Amino acid sequence: MEAEDYELEEIKRRRMAEIQRRLLERERSRQAEERARVERQVLLTRILSPEARSRLTNLRMVRPEFVEQLETQLIQAAQAGRISAPLSDEELREILQRLQSPKREIKIRRV
């Protein structure tokens, strides 16, 4: 019986160690994501005027994936020196208009 108890305790110990390792990995991943998010916000604060940031915040409510991609492009453009910081609301609106996909008009004709 003692050998079985020892094996059971060893299994429990290994399982507990695995659970702790997974929790630690999750926490590290969460912290890394949080640091990246904060760093991204700092960069956007430098790149965009308050009005432009407000416009992106409003747009994020409607099209979050689009805004995420746009912010990434703006950060890359600023780091490459292709845009002047801070970007005004008017300049951001121009960029948004250029990126907006042309809407096709559909006409239905009855014959």
C-alpha positions as a printed Julia matrix, in Angstrom:
111×3 Matrix{Float64}:
   0.0    0.0     0.0
   2.83   2.4     0.75
   4.15   2.23   -2.82
   0.69   3.06   -4.17
   0.41   6.03   -1.81
   3.84   7.23   -2.9
   2.89   6.91   -6.61
  -0.38   8.75   -6.02
   1.42  11.56   -4.19
   3.99  11.76   -6.99
   1.22  12.04   -9.61
  -0.49  14.76   -7.56
   2.8   16.63   -7.16
   3.55  16.5   -10.91
   0.02  17.59  -11.76
   0.23  20.51   -9.32
   3.6   21.56  -10.78
   2.11  21.48  -14.3
  -0.87  23.6   -13.23
   1.44  26.14  -11.59
   3.64  26.26  -14.7
   0.59  26.92  -16.91
  -0.67  29.66  -14.59
   2.75  31.3   -14.6
   2.89  31.18  -18.42
  -0.59  32.69  -18.66
   0.34  35.48  -16.25
   3.55  36.25  -18.18
   1.61  36.33  -21.44
  -1.02  38.64  -19.93
   1.69  40.98  -18.62
   3.44  41.05  -22.0
   0.15  41.88  -23.73
  -0.54  44.64  -21.2
   2.94  46.14  -21.71
   2.46  46.06  -25.49
  -0.96  47.72  -25.15
   0.43  50.49  -22.93
   3.4   51.03  -25.24
   1.05  51.25  -28.21
  -1.09  53.86  -26.43
   2.0   55.93  -25.58
   3.09  55.89  -29.23
  -0.39  56.86  -30.4
  -0.44  59.72  -27.91
   2.73  61.05  -29.54
   1.51  60.45  -33.1
  -2.06  61.79  -32.88
  -3.54  65.06  -31.71
  -6.19  64.77  -28.97
  -8.96  65.33  -31.53
  -7.6   62.6   -33.81
  -7.35  60.17  -30.86
 -10.93  60.99  -29.98
 -12.02  60.25  -33.55
 -10.26  56.88  -33.47
 -11.84  56.06  -30.11
 -15.29  56.75  -31.55
 -14.55  54.75  -34.66
 -13.27  51.84  -32.55
 -16.79  51.37  -31.18
 -18.07  50.65  -34.68
 -15.07  49.04  -36.41
 -12.55  47.77  -33.82
 -10.56  45.56  -36.23
 -10.21  48.36  -38.76
  -8.98  50.8   -36.08
  -6.48  48.22  -34.8
  -5.01  47.86  -38.29
  -5.03  51.61  -38.87
  -3.21  52.27  -35.59
  -0.56  49.72  -36.52
  -0.1   51.4   -39.9
   0.11  54.85  -38.31
   2.73  53.68  -35.8
   4.8   52.1   -38.57
   4.5   55.2   -40.76
   5.54  57.48  -37.9
   8.52  55.29  -37.04
   9.57  55.32  -40.7
   9.18  59.12  -40.8
   6.44  59.06  -43.45
   4.01  61.14  -41.38
   4.57  64.19  -39.25
   3.55  63.97  -35.63
   1.18  64.94  -34.21
  -1.34  64.06  -36.86
  -4.27  66.46  -36.79
  -7.91  65.42  -36.93
  -8.19  66.81  -40.45
  -5.19  64.77  -41.64
  -6.63  61.65  -40.0
  -9.98  62.26  -41.72
  -8.18  62.48  -45.07
  -6.43  59.18  -44.38
  -9.72  57.58  -43.4
 -11.38  58.81  -46.59
  -8.56  57.35  -48.68
  -8.81  54.01  -46.88
 -12.56  53.83  -47.08
 -13.38  51.24  -49.69
 -15.35  52.6   -52.59
 -18.93  51.58  -52.15
 -20.47  50.07  -55.2
 -23.91  51.17  -56.07
 -26.23  48.33  -56.96
 -29.08  49.08  -59.33
 -31.9   46.69  -59.94
 -33.75  47.02  -63.2
 -37.01  45.27  -63.82
 -37.64  44.01  -67.28
